[in-house]
């Protein structure tokens, strides 16, 4: 059976220094393990139920008509260190469908693979599938997962592991690092073409580089505040993992906090805590300063560019704080947050940090009046609770409804993801299916899946997460 995909590939019409034309490498025995039918419908791919066809197409073993596969060039600051050429070392962009990118991760070697094999193993593929779809259900801008396919081939990742390919859907895969790559090469024509493409695709009302920078800053400020509100830690906030669209992209060693502490780190490669939970607002400002630097050549006057871009970047912490205050105000039932409310929010977080309470459950328990049970030092909670209850009396909207919409009952907890991966490696996809079902409605108190709200026991605790590359 043929799969018709209505491609219209605008990125492939850009100057060729932005990419390398590259077909995915076929795999030995593709087997479909997950397909997002709801997302497929949005892309105009509904009505295909032949698993063999889907497995062949979304493993890269069969190239659909109209695809113009390519690997994108980008550069980036990785943990603050400049790398002038990175690029898609294991991903191939098949093309664009209804304005969205269709990309295969784990599709084989490309000219940007360096010494890598261009493949992905099953664990990180399923992690990204679950977490990206959970983020979507949480209402946080994100890339999406369309398909996961086993390849029938083993790859070497700390021993032999089953290979897999993820099909990722994104508003685009244009990154801060994409602009950095061309600016570093002093390719002004290519940089302008990329800028015009990004504007047309993401910010059609923008006319100048300053307006473009301001638009990206606004999107990223809102995104990081959303991350913080659910305890999400990206883990590798390099500039090459920062999307111009304002979507969460590149779920490598990502994680959600259990016990709250602002300096929580899970990523095994973040040895200095650069991308710890509480550092994410500062890092995104740093990343957007790098975008500003890359955009300077597009301005008619460098001094004017520096002045305007400096103002834009310096305004970003204020935007972040406002977005953070709105998000966390809602988490304690406040719709109109005042300056005095910041003390209530930060004091509750301080109590949580001091007593090591669970981030998700400590906020969710405010909804139903059981938050006191989360704390060992209940006198300290009671003192805060008295002030909080007094403040809620001045709210004109229902605080419980506000909190129910802001505080999820379910997140993809690290220990559950690890259990799911271990089962899938042994051929059991029931934990994967269960997580996908439960996490699709994260703001609803689960009945059959109530155990998924439980924090890990000490023996279940995950101390480090890994990229999988």
Steps between C-alpha positions, in 0.01 A plus 500: 500500500629847412501782754426837346658791686416850366852645522587864434868535585589866547823432691633294212466810279736704718870545410668161505767603751225465761476123460631186338265295286493161665266202476433292811676164518260203472482262794494123515158417644282801582214439743251766602468530877307829530310728267326825593175478304362828636810690388495317166149630441619856558770443240257363245632144536183339628369169370826303487474198729758277333770459762747362246475811283522731799804312633681515168433871443569616855816294538646655185488173308253635245517858378151645443424693183568870532757471776821701463710354779777708648713546811509853634811699583531681830768599748468574870633569844507169684526553876630847415771380260480597134479228236498651149336203328254252640197417290266201476734212567227239533188673371355547154229752418263326257317823420215724611132412530241770567783730606650249746831315478503122476837375626641152557732473803737206487489490120868421441822685430506846345786734407461645852532170689867548579595162649145399593300216348195717433270262683284514812416228745154413624527656847551866399248463217228389742606761758457779244173351375350490850639830629425709192141377489467556875623857452240549229227377734630742766446784254871581461636582151690197378604288209274198459550127448333344197652151490748268666643207305732221607769446237579133560865599540711528814725800560781552748399720794658376821464152355269391220159666503200466266494770234201724434391804299279782626294714265492850645261777395601861561394848399855503364845381601657847468715565804699784650797295383376507140542879497831470684643268236446745215604806701826328598570430133417862414248367250278806497296390198425166660426665834252737338331215314466307828364809677239560232397135507469496879297821496263373233456171679473607864458877534331633184425839659869567562695731267837563672764290676423683826132410476600143421730482803226647721252240373733208569584642844130523588435140389799362688418695817152348501640154426753495785238626746278212388785253552564632848132474593497122452849430636648420159877498450617495139853390582682628190398860436775554245431759232464221245210365711316832513228526234412830334134392503484497881437125517670258737741302283756221544389288795828338592581470873184691591318432825223617730587567863365286777625657826529873450835674507586793271844362410376155398701345215442167328702522180807279525700741283411812702771449759514866609124553521495761224152388395357427846130566547549840662761614247273463198369861501855639500617260233220589258596868528861402421383295201293784360798734537683261265212527252523879524873484420429282194240748371731805512620460137140537380475854638609802291704642789690286751486762778125533457468121504696468823294771668161357394592138564647581841171663601309193379718250687503714816120503492479122497541436875198724562294302250613175661413621847155614390429167329637307800291703743185440297564125479587453865227736615250272329659202677391646834161615367574863413382650171614858561843479661618803697849586621418372846404161358858424403580445866221242529627313193867503594429409864308192391785399272745555786295273725500235230877527453572489873285192556566324168134470405390386158463792256197373311313355796564796731327734256227255398412445866417870534202434272328261741620625837743215574826692457573489874556125468792561264708664773681366804521839671130571495522804724703676231241406239214615725654846537528533122154352448338763725647785293410323176138440600465865595634604159258267318205682656566794267493286183200562276536170312483148640852422630445124478409524132810713442721247677339201328598653165856582612603201713519165320429180686729303271843559350728248326703410805857383441467164672186418301674585175793278592262216584323553168826491304622185678172326418503611135855376450366159604208528259234612748333826392221494757673754731555728198134475400394565858714811533376635168139450605535647849716798401257609230277650775752628757263740677247229584538303822561144380292208618664190361843667480519665842831323569660711225466804727728342761855634530777242475614302799869529581576184303302631199659844494669595171816701567617559142352514151688454174494639147506166322724625219 
